[in-house]
Amino acid sequence: MKTITIDISDKVYNLFRGLLKQLPKGSYKIYEEDPDVLTAEEQKELYSIQNKLDKGDLSDFVDWDDVQDKF
């Protein structure tokens, strides 16, 4: 299967779902929540890390020299 992510207006959401239900059974899967969308908590953490990176603070990341030494 292939995945398509779309945003549609609330006005046509039910109509669109009805259209999908006319397709053969098993030919589609509806995910109620988009797995690619970050939760509010995840977005907050992402912004925090990005802010640190912008300031040159790499403390949230593994020291790559140590990782290379282990190999």
C-alpha positions as CSV (number, residue, x, y, z in Angstrom):
1,M,0.0,0.0,0.0
2,K,1.0,3.6,-0.5
3,T,0.2,6.5,1.9
4,I,-1.3,9.8,1.1
5,T,-1.8,12.6,3.7
6,I,-4.4,15.2,2.9
7,D,-6.1,18.1,4.7
8,I,-9.7,18.6,3.8
9,S,-12.3,21.0,5.1
10,D,-14.7,19.9,7.8
11,K,-17.5,20.6,5.3
12,V,-16.5,17.8,3.0
13,Y,-14.9,15.4,5.5
14,N,-17.9,13.1,5.8
15,L,-18.6,13.2,2.0
16,F,-15.0,12.2,1.4
17,R,-15.1,9.3,3.8
18,G,-18.3,8.2,2.1
19,L,-16.5,8.2,-1.2
20,L,-13.7,6.1,0.2
21,K,-16.2,3.6,1.5
22,Q,-17.3,2.9,-2.0
23,L,-13.8,1.6,-2.8
24,P,-13.3,-2.2,-2.5
25,K,-12.9,-3.5,1.1
26,G,-9.3,-3.7,2.2
27,S,-8.1,-1.3,-0.5
28,Y,-7.6,1.6,1.9
29,K,-7.0,2.3,5.6
30,I,-8.1,5.5,7.4
31,Y,-5.9,6.7,10.2
32,E,-7.8,9.1,12.3
33,E,-4.6,10.9,13.5
34,D,-1.8,11.7,11.1
35,P,1.3,9.9,12.4
36,D,3.5,12.6,11.0
37,V,2.0,15.3,13.1
38,L,3.8,16.1,16.3
39,T,1.9,16.4,19.6
40,A,2.1,19.7,21.5
41,E,4.6,18.2,23.9
42,E,6.8,16.9,21.0
43,Q,6.6,20.4,19.3
44,K,7.7,22.0,22.6
45,E,10.7,19.7,22.9
46,L,11.6,20.3,19.2
47,Y,11.5,24.1,19.7
48,S,13.6,23.8,22.8
49,I,16.3,21.7,21.1
50,Q,16.2,24.0,18.0
51,N,16.7,27.0,20.3
52,K,19.7,25.3,21.9
53,L,21.2,24.5,18.5
54,D,20.7,28.1,17.4
55,K,22.8,29.1,20.4
56,G,25.5,26.6,19.7
57,D,24.5,24.3,22.6
58,L,25.0,20.7,21.5
59,S,24.6,19.2,25.1
60,D,21.5,17.2,24.1
61,F,23.5,15.2,21.6
62,V,25.9,12.3,21.9
63,D,29.5,13.1,21.6
64,W,30.3,11.6,18.2
65,D,34.0,11.2,19.0
66,D,33.1,8.8,21.8
67,V,30.7,6.9,19.5
68,Q,33.4,6.5,16.9
69,D,36.0,5.3,19.5
70,K,33.6,2.5,20.4
71,F,33.6,1.2,16.9
